[in-house]
């Protein structure tokens, strides 16, 4: 498990938020993406959380 939460430059779909969360917590990016889409569809507030994470999580150097 990685120690930092950073958005990777490779493997991004939109902003790299799902890839960052997946790498940080040991999930596959696809799993996190599917869960994110389900949360956006059934709980609209998670879209705001995604946008906030996009702003807060730094890019990989």
PDB file of N, CA, C and O in Angstrom:
ATOM      1  N   UNK A   1       0.843  -1.174   0.000  1.00  0.00           N
ATOM      2  CA  UNK A   1       0.000   0.000   0.000  1.00  0.00           C
ATOM      3  C   UNK A   1       0.889   1.238   0.000  1.00  0.00           C
ATOM      4  O   UNK A   1       1.827   1.348   0.790  1.00  0.00           O
ATOM      5  N   UNK A   2       0.581   2.155  -0.888  1.00  0.00           N
ATOM      6  CA  UNK A   2       1.341   3.395  -0.983  1.00  0.00           C
ATOM      7  C   UNK A   2       1.023   4.307   0.188  1.00  0.00           C
ATOM      8  O   UNK A   2      -0.051   4.205   0.781  1.00  0.00           O
ATOM      9  N   UNK A   3       1.955   5.202   0.530  1.00  0.00           N
ATOM     10  CA  UNK A   3       1.733   6.070   1.679  1.00  0.00           C
ATOM     11  C   UNK A   3       1.137   7.413   1.291  1.00  0.00           C
ATOM     12  O   UNK A   3       0.603   8.112   2.151  1.00  0.00           O
ATOM     13  N   UNK A   4       1.212   7.792   0.026  1.00  0.00           N
ATOM     14  CA  UNK A   4       0.734   9.104  -0.386  1.00  0.00           C
ATOM     15  C   UNK A   4      -0.481   8.978  -1.290  1.00  0.00           C
ATOM     16  O   UNK A   4      -0.625   8.011  -2.038  1.00  0.00           O
ATOM     17  N   UNK A   5      -1.334   9.960  -1.205  1.00  0.00           N
ATOM     18  CA  UNK A   5      -2.499  10.026  -2.079  1.00  0.00           C
ATOM     19  C   UNK A   5      -2.200  11.062  -3.152  1.00  0.00           C
ATOM     20  O   UNK A   5      -2.326  12.263  -2.917  1.00  0.00           O
ATOM     21  N   UNK A   6      -1.802  10.592  -4.337  1.00  0.00           N
ATOM     22  CA  UNK A   6      -1.473  11.466  -5.465  1.00  0.00           C
ATOM     23  C   UNK A   6      -2.165  10.941  -6.715  1.00  0.00           C
ATOM     24  O   UNK A   6      -2.349   9.736  -6.881  1.00  0.00           O
ATOM     25  N   UNK A   7      -2.545  11.868  -7.593  1.00  0.00           N
ATOM     26  CA  UNK A   7      -3.176  11.484  -8.851  1.00  0.00           C
ATOM     27  C   UNK A   7      -2.093  11.118  -9.857  1.00  0.00           C
ATOM     28  O   UNK A   7      -1.266  11.958 -10.211  1.00  0.00           O
ATOM     29  N   UNK A   8      -2.091   9.855 -10.326  1.00  0.00           N
ATOM     30  CA  UNK A   8      -1.041   9.412 -11.254  1.00  0.00           C
ATOM     31  C   UNK A   8      -1.179  10.075 -12.615  1.00  0.00           C
ATOM     32  O   UNK A   8      -2.276  10.460 -13.020  1.00  0.00           O
ATOM     33  N   UNK A   9      -0.067  10.204 -13.312  1.00  0.00           N
ATOM     34  CA  UNK A   9      -0.087  10.777 -14.665  1.00  0.00           C
ATOM     35  C   UNK A   9      -0.518   9.724 -15.692  1.00  0.00           C
ATOM     36  O   UNK A   9      -1.081  10.073 -16.730  1.00  0.00           O
ATOM     37  N   UNK A  10      -0.262   8.450 -15.415  1.00  0.00           N
ATOM     38  CA  UNK A  10      -0.643   7.354 -16.305  1.00  0.00           C
ATOM     39  C   UNK A  10      -1.859   6.637 -15.726  1.00  0.00           C
ATOM     40  O   UNK A  10      -1.975   6.496 -14.508  1.00  0.00           O
ATOM     41  N   UNK A  11      -2.758   6.188 -16.585  1.00  0.00           N
ATOM     42  CA  UNK A  11      -3.899   5.408 -16.143  1.00  0.00           C
ATOM     43  C   UNK A  11      -5.102   6.239 -15.738  1.00  0.00           C
ATOM     44  O   UNK A  11      -6.024   5.722 -15.107  1.00  0.00           O
ATOM     45  N   UNK A  12      -5.110   7.507 -16.088  1.00  0.00           N
ATOM     46  CA  UNK A  12      -6.246   8.376 -15.775  1.00  0.00           C
ATOM     47  C   UNK A  12      -7.376   8.148 -16.769  1.00  0.00           C
ATOM     48  O   UNK A  12      -7.147   7.820 -17.933  1.00  0.00           O
ATOM     49  N   UNK A  13      -8.588   8.326 -16.289  1.00  0.00           N
ATOM     50  CA  UNK A  13      -9.730   8.357 -17.198  1.00  0.00           C
ATOM     51  C   UNK A  13     -10.205   9.802 -17.328  1.00  0.00           C
ATOM     52  O   UNK A  13     -10.272  10.329 -18.438  1.00  0.00           O
ATOM     53  N   UNK A  14     -10.531  10.440 -16.227  1.00  0.00           N
ATOM     54  CA  UNK A  14     -10.924  11.851 -16.251  1.00  0.00           C
ATOM     55  C   UNK A  14      -9.851  12.680 -15.553  1.00  0.00           C
ATOM     56  O   UNK A  14      -9.124  13.431 -16.204  1.00  0.00           O
ATOM     57  N   UNK A  15      -9.751  12.551 -14.250  1.00  0.00           N
ATOM     58  CA  UNK A  15      -8.802  13.381 -13.503  1.00  0.00           C
ATOM     59  C   UNK A  15      -7.794  12.554 -12.714  1.00  0.00           C
ATOM     60  O   UNK A  15      -6.834  13.105 -12.177  1.00  0.00           O
ATOM     61  N   UNK A  16      -7.993  11.259 -12.636  1.00  0.00           N
ATOM     62  CA  UNK A  16      -7.078  10.421 -11.884  1.00  0.00           C
ATOM     63  C   UNK A  16      -7.464  10.226 -10.430  1.00  0.00           C
ATOM     64  O   UNK A  16      -6.709   9.625  -9.665  1.00  0.00           O
ATOM     65  N   UNK A  17      -8.623  10.724 -10.038  1.00  0.00           N
ATOM     66  CA  UNK A  17      -9.060  10.604  -8.643  1.00  0.00           C
ATOM     67  C   UNK A  17      -9.292   9.143  -8.277  1.00  0.00           C
ATOM     68  O   UNK A  17      -8.810   8.682  -7.242  1.00  0.00           O
ATOM     69  N   UNK A  18     -10.010   8.424  -9.096  1.00  0.00           N
ATOM     70  CA  UNK A  18     -10.289   7.015  -8.794  1.00  0.00           C
ATOM     71  C   UNK A  18      -9.007   6.186  -8.787  1.00  0.00           C
ATOM     72  O   UNK A  18      -8.841   5.303  -7.946  1.00  0.00           O
ATOM     73  N   UNK A  19      -8.105   6.469  -9.718  1.00  0.00           N
ATOM     74  CA  UNK A  19      -6.824   5.757  -9.750  1.00  0.00           C
ATOM     75  C   UNK A  19      -6.016   6.052  -8.498  1.00  0.00           C
ATOM     76  O   UNK A  19      -5.367   5.158  -7.955  1.00  0.00           O
ATOM     77  N   UNK A  20      -6.048   7.299  -8.032  1.00  0.00           N
ATOM     78  CA  UNK A  20      -5.319   7.677  -6.822  1.00  0.00           C
ATOM     79  C   UNK A  20      -5.862   6.946  -5.602  1.00  0.00           C
ATOM     80  O   UNK A  20      -5.094   6.414  -4.801  1.00  0.00           O
ATOM     81  N   UNK A  21      -7.171   6.920  -5.461  1.00  0.00           N
ATOM     82  CA  UNK A  21      -7.800   6.229  -4.325  1.00  0.00           C
ATOM     83  C   UNK A  21      -7.518   4.734  -4.401  1.00  0.00           C
ATOM     84  O   UNK A  21      -7.227   4.101  -3.385  1.00  0.00           O
ATOM     85  N   UNK A  22      -7.604   4.170  -5.599  1.00  0.00           N
ATOM     86  CA  UNK A  22      -7.355   2.743  -5.771  1.00  0.00           C
ATOM     87  C   UNK A  22      -5.924   2.376  -5.389  1.00  0.00           C
ATOM     88  O   UNK A  22      -5.708   1.407  -4.661  1.00  0.00           O
ATOM     89  N   UNK A  23      -4.958   3.132  -5.866  1.00  0.00           N
ATOM     90  CA  UNK A  23      -3.560   2.839  -5.550  1.00  0.00           C
ATOM     91  C   UNK A  23      -3.270   3.035  -4.069  1.00  0.00           C
ATOM     92  O   UNK A  23      -2.499   2.273  -3.486  1.00  0.00           O
ATOM     93  N   UNK A  24      -3.869   4.032  -3.461  1.00  0.00           N
ATOM     94  CA  UNK A  24      -3.611   4.329  -2.045  1.00  0.00           C
ATOM     95  C   UNK A  24      -4.145   3.227  -1.134  1.00  0.00           C
ATOM     96  O   UNK A  24      -3.491   2.851  -0.161  1.00  0.00           O
ATOM     97  N   UNK A  25      -5.344   2.707  -1.452  1.00  0.00           N
ATOM     98  CA  UNK A  25      -5.993   1.745  -0.565  1.00  0.00           C
ATOM     99  C   UNK A  25      -5.951   0.303  -1.061  1.00  0.00           C
ATOM    100  O   UNK A  25      -6.561  -0.572  -0.448  1.00  0.00           O
ATOM    101  N   UNK A  26      -5.241   0.039  -2.161  1.00  0.00           N
ATOM    102  CA  UNK A  26      -5.025  -1.326  -2.615  1.00  0.00           C
ATOM    103  C   UNK A  26      -6.164  -1.961  -3.383  1.00  0.00           C
ATOM    104  O   UNK A  26      -6.294  -3.185  -3.385  1.00  0.00           O
ATOM    105  N   UNK A  27      -6.990  -1.164  -4.034  1.00  0.00           N
ATOM    106  CA  UNK A  27      -8.056  -1.679  -4.882  1.00  0.00           C
ATOM    107  C   UNK A  27      -7.645  -1.549  -6.334  1.00  0.00           C
ATOM    108  O   UNK A  27      -6.644  -0.904  -6.645  1.00  0.00           O
ATOM    109  N   UNK A  28      -8.413  -2.157  -7.223  1.00  0.00           N
ATOM    110  CA  UNK A  28      -8.167  -1.930  -8.646  1.00  0.00           C
ATOM    111  C   UNK A  28      -8.877  -0.638  -9.050  1.00  0.00           C
ATOM    112  O   UNK A  28      -9.940  -0.322  -8.515  1.00  0.00           O
ATOM    113  N   UNK A  29      -8.301   0.101  -9.980  1.00  0.00           N
ATOM    114  CA  UNK A  29      -8.958   1.331 -10.429  1.00  0.00           C
ATOM    115  C   UNK A  29     -10.358   1.081 -10.985  1.00  0.00           C
ATOM    116  O   UNK A  29     -11.249   1.911 -10.804  1.00  0.00           O
ATOM    117  N   UNK A  30     -10.561  -0.044 -11.656  1.00  0.00           N
ATOM    118  CA  UNK A  30     -11.880  -0.356 -12.200  1.00  0.00           C
ATOM    119  C   UNK A  30     -12.923  -0.491 -11.099  1.00  0.00           C
ATOM    120  O   UNK A  30     -14.044  -0.006 -11.250  1.00  0.00           O
ATOM    121  N   UNK A  31     -12.575  -1.134 -10.007  1.00  0.00           N
ATOM    122  CA  UNK A  31     -13.495  -1.289  -8.881  1.00  0.00           C
ATOM    123  C   UNK A  31     -13.897   0.068  -8.317  1.00  0.00           C
ATOM    124  O   UNK A  31     -15.074   0.320  -8.060  1.00  0.00           O
ATOM    125  N   UNK A  32     -12.917   0.930  -8.129  1.00  0.00           N
ATOM    126  CA  UNK A  32     -13.203   2.259  -7.580  1.00  0.00           C
ATOM    127  C   UNK A  32     -14.032   3.074  -8.565  1.00  0.00           C
ATOM    128  O   UNK A  32     -14.921   3.819  -8.153  1.00  0.00           O
ATOM    129  N   UNK A  33     -13.757   2.944  -9.846  1.00  0.00           N
ATOM    130  CA  UNK A  33     -14.537   3.678 -10.857  1.00  0.00           C
ATOM    131  C   UNK A  33     -15.993   3.232 -10.872  1.00  0.00           C
ATOM    132  O   UNK A  33     -16.898   4.064 -10.949  1.00  0.00           O
ATOM    133  N   UNK A  34     -16.224   1.922 -10.797  1.00  0.00           N
ATOM    134  CA  UNK A  34     -17.596   1.406 -10.785  1.00  0.00           C
ATOM    135  C   UNK A  34     -18.327   1.893  -9.539  1.00  0.00           C
ATOM    136  O   UNK A  34     -19.475   2.328  -9.624  1.00  0.00           O
ATOM    137  N   UNK A  35     -17.672   1.822  -8.385  1.00  0.00           N
ATOM    138  CA  UNK A  35     -18.299   2.309  -7.152  1.00  0.00           C
ATOM    139  C   UNK A  35     -18.588   3.801  -7.225  1.00  0.00           C
ATOM    140  O   UNK A  35     -19.622   4.256  -6.736  1.00  0.00           O
ATOM    141  N   UNK A  36     -17.696   4.559  -7.825  1.00  0.00           N
ATOM    142  CA  UNK A  36     -17.902   6.001  -7.968  1.00  0.00           C
ATOM    143  C   UNK A  36     -19.107   6.297  -8.845  1.00  0.00           C
ATOM    144  O   UNK A  36     -19.930   7.149  -8.509  1.00  0.00           O
ATOM    145  N   UNK A  37     -19.213   5.598  -9.967  1.00  0.00           N
ATOM    146  CA  UNK A  37     -20.361   5.802 -10.861  1.00  0.00           C
ATOM    147  C   UNK A  37     -21.657   5.448 -10.146  1.00  0.00           C
ATOM    148  O   UNK A  37     -22.644   6.175 -10.259  1.00  0.00           O
ATOM    149  N   UNK A  38     -21.666   4.344  -9.413  1.00  0.00           N
ATOM    150  CA  UNK A  38     -22.875   3.956  -8.672  1.00  0.00           C
ATOM    151  C   UNK A  38     -23.242   5.004  -7.621  1.00  0.00           C
ATOM    152  O   UNK A  38     -24.417   5.324  -7.445  1.00  0.00           O
ATOM    153  N   UNK A  39     -22.245   5.532  -6.928  1.00  0.00           N
ATOM    154  CA  UNK A  39     -22.514   6.562  -5.927  1.00  0.00           C
ATOM    155  C   UNK A  39     -23.020   7.856  -6.558  1.00  0.00           C
ATOM    156  O   UNK A  39     -23.883   8.530  -5.995  1.00  0.00           O
ATOM    157  N   UNK A  40     -22.488   8.199  -7.714  1.00  0.00           N
ATOM    158  CA  UNK A  40     -22.960   9.404  -8.402  1.00  0.00           C
ATOM    159  C   UNK A  40     -24.408   9.225  -8.844  1.00  0.00           C
ATOM    160  O   UNK A  40     -25.209  10.154  -8.745  1.00  0.00           O
ATOM    161  N   UNK A  41     -24.742   8.038  -9.330  1.00  0.00           N
ATOM    162  CA  UNK A  41     -26.110   7.792  -9.790  1.00  0.00           C
ATOM    163  C   UNK A  41     -27.120   7.751  -8.656  1.00  0.00           C
ATOM    164  O   UNK A  41     -28.250   8.212  -8.817  1.00  0.00           O
ATOM    165  N   UNK A  42     -26.726   7.203  -7.505  1.00  0.00           N
ATOM    166  CA  UNK A  42     -27.687   6.996  -6.425  1.00  0.00           C
ATOM    167  C   UNK A  42     -27.544   7.978  -5.265  1.00  0.00           C
ATOM    168  O   UNK A  42     -28.414   8.024  -4.395  1.00  0.00           O
ATOM    169  N   UNK A  43     -26.472   8.760  -5.233  1.00  0.00           N
ATOM    170  CA  UNK A  43     -26.288   9.764  -4.185  1.00  0.00           C
ATOM    171  C   UNK A  43     -25.520  10.929  -4.799  1.00  0.00           C
ATOM    172  O   UNK A  43     -24.290  10.938  -4.774  1.00  0.00           O
ATOM    173  N   UNK A  44     -26.220  11.893  -5.340  1.00  0.00           N
ATOM    174  CA  UNK A  44     -25.631  12.984  -6.105  1.00  0.00           C
ATOM    175  C   UNK A  44     -24.524  13.754  -5.406  1.00  0.00           C
ATOM    176  O   UNK A  44     -23.715  14.394  -6.076  1.00  0.00           O
ATOM    177  N   UNK A  45     -24.462  13.714  -4.098  1.00  0.00           N
ATOM    178  CA  UNK A  45     -23.435  14.460  -3.390  1.00  0.00           C
ATOM    179  C   UNK A  45     -22.036  13.932  -3.663  1.00  0.00           C
ATOM    180  O   UNK A  45     -21.066  14.674  -3.506  1.00  0.00           O
ATOM    181  N   UNK A  46     -21.903  12.684  -4.062  1.00  0.00           N
ATOM    182  CA  UNK A  46     -20.573  12.137  -4.313  1.00  0.00           C
ATOM    183  C   UNK A  46     -19.916  12.789  -5.532  1.00  0.00           C
ATOM    184  O   UNK A  46     -18.690  12.771  -5.642  1.00  0.00           O
ATOM    185  N   UNK A  47     -20.689  13.357  -6.436  1.00  0.00           N
ATOM    186  CA  UNK A  47     -20.114  14.093  -7.556  1.00  0.00           C
ATOM    187  C   UNK A  47     -19.351  15.310  -7.029  1.00  0.00           C
ATOM    188  O   UNK A  47     -18.275  15.638  -7.528  1.00  0.00           O
ATOM    189  N   UNK A  48     -19.908  15.969  -6.028  1.00  0.00           N
ATOM    190  CA  UNK A  48     -19.218  17.101  -5.406  1.00  0.00           C
ATOM    191  C   UNK A  48     -17.960  16.633  -4.694  1.00  0.00           C
ATOM    192  O   UNK A  48     -16.947  17.331  -4.701  1.00  0.00           O
ATOM    193  N   UNK A  49     -18.015  15.472  -4.088  1.00  0.00           N
ATOM    194  CA  UNK A  49     -16.831  14.919  -3.421  1.00  0.00           C
ATOM    195  C   UNK A  49     -15.741  14.620  -4.452  1.00  0.00           C
ATOM    196  O   UNK A  49     -14.564  14.871  -4.193  1.00  0.00           O
ATOM    197  N   UNK A  50     -16.116  14.092  -5.604  1.00  0.00           N
ATOM    198  CA  UNK A  50     -15.150  13.807  -6.660  1.00  0.00           C
ATOM    199  C   UNK A  50     -14.467  15.092  -7.119  1.00  0.00           C
ATOM    200  O   UNK A  50     -13.246  15.135  -7.267  1.00  0.00           O
ATOM    201  N   UNK A  51     -15.256  16.131  -7.342  1.00  0.00           N
ATOM    202  CA  UNK A  51     -14.705  17.415  -7.779  1.00  0.00           C
ATOM    203  C   UNK A  51     -13.774  17.990  -6.711  1.00  0.00           C
ATOM    204  O   UNK A  51     -12.713  18.523  -7.035  1.00  0.00           O
ATOM    205  N   UNK A  52     -14.162  17.886  -5.458  1.00  0.00           N
ATOM    206  CA  UNK A  52     -13.322  18.372  -4.367  1.00  0.00           C
ATOM    207  C   UNK A  52     -11.999  17.600  -4.315  1.00  0.00           C
ATOM    208  O   UNK A  52     -10.937  18.201  -4.153  1.00  0.00           O
ATOM    209  N   UNK A  53     -12.062  16.278  -4.453  1.00  0.00           N
ATOM    210  CA  UNK A  53     -10.836  15.475  -4.456  1.00  0.00           C
ATOM    211  C   UNK A  53      -9.960  15.814  -5.654  1.00  0.00           C
ATOM    212  O   UNK A  53      -8.734  15.798  -5.550  1.00  0.00           O
ATOM    213  N   UNK A  54     -10.572  16.118  -6.781  1.00  0.00           N
ATOM    214  CA  UNK A  54      -9.832  16.512  -7.981  1.00  0.00           C
ATOM    215  C   UNK A  54      -8.999  17.759  -7.685  1.00  0.00           C
ATOM    216  O   UNK A  54      -7.864  17.882  -8.145  1.00  0.00           O
ATOM    217  N   UNK A  55      -9.569  18.671  -6.923  1.00  0.00           N
ATOM    218  CA  UNK A  55      -8.878  19.912  -6.583  1.00  0.00           C
ATOM    219  C   UNK A  55      -7.819  19.686  -5.491  1.00  0.00           C
ATOM    220  O   UNK A  55      -6.735  20.266  -5.547  1.00  0.00           O
ATOM    221  N   UNK A  56      -8.135  18.849  -4.507  1.00  0.00           N
ATOM    222  CA  UNK A  56      -7.292  18.700  -3.319  1.00  0.00           C
ATOM    223  C   UNK A  56      -6.115  17.749  -3.530  1.00  0.00           C
ATOM    224  O   UNK A  56      -5.014  18.036  -3.059  1.00  0.00           O
ATOM    225  N   UNK A  57      -6.310  16.636  -4.217  1.00  0.00           N
ATOM    226  CA  UNK A  57      -5.252  15.638  -4.389  1.00  0.00           C
ATOM    227  C   UNK A  57      -4.244  16.141  -5.419  1.00  0.00           C
ATOM    228  O   UNK A  57      -4.620  16.464  -6.545  1.00  0.00           O
ATOM    229  N   UNK A  58      -2.975  16.208  -5.044  1.00  0.00           N
ATOM    230  CA  UNK A  58      -1.969  16.722  -5.979  1.00  0.00           C
ATOM    231  C   UNK A  58      -1.630  15.716  -7.074  1.00  0.00           C
ATOM    232  O   UNK A  58      -1.831  14.511  -6.924  1.00  0.00           O
ATOM    233  N   UNK A  59      -1.108  16.250  -8.185  1.00  0.00           N
ATOM    234  CA  UNK A  59      -0.621  15.408  -9.272  1.00  0.00           C
ATOM    235  C   UNK A  59       0.672  14.705  -8.861  1.00  0.00           C
ATOM    236  O   UNK A  59       1.435  15.206  -8.036  1.00  0.00           O
ATOM    237  N   UNK A  60       0.893  13.559  -9.443  1.00  0.00           N
ATOM    238  CA  UNK A  60       2.156  12.840  -9.255  1.00  0.00           C
ATOM    239  C   UNK A  60       3.266  13.643  -9.945  1.00  0.00           C
ATOM    240  O   UNK A  60       3.054  14.199 -11.022  1.00  0.00           O
ATOM    241  N   UNK A  61       4.420  13.698  -9.336  1.00  0.00           N
ATOM    242  CA  UNK A  61       5.529  14.464  -9.917  1.00  0.00           C
ATOM    243  C   UNK A  61       6.309  13.662 -10.913  1.00  0.00           C
ATOM    244  O   UNK A  61       7.273  14.164 -11.491  1.00  0.00           O
TER     245      UNK A  61
END
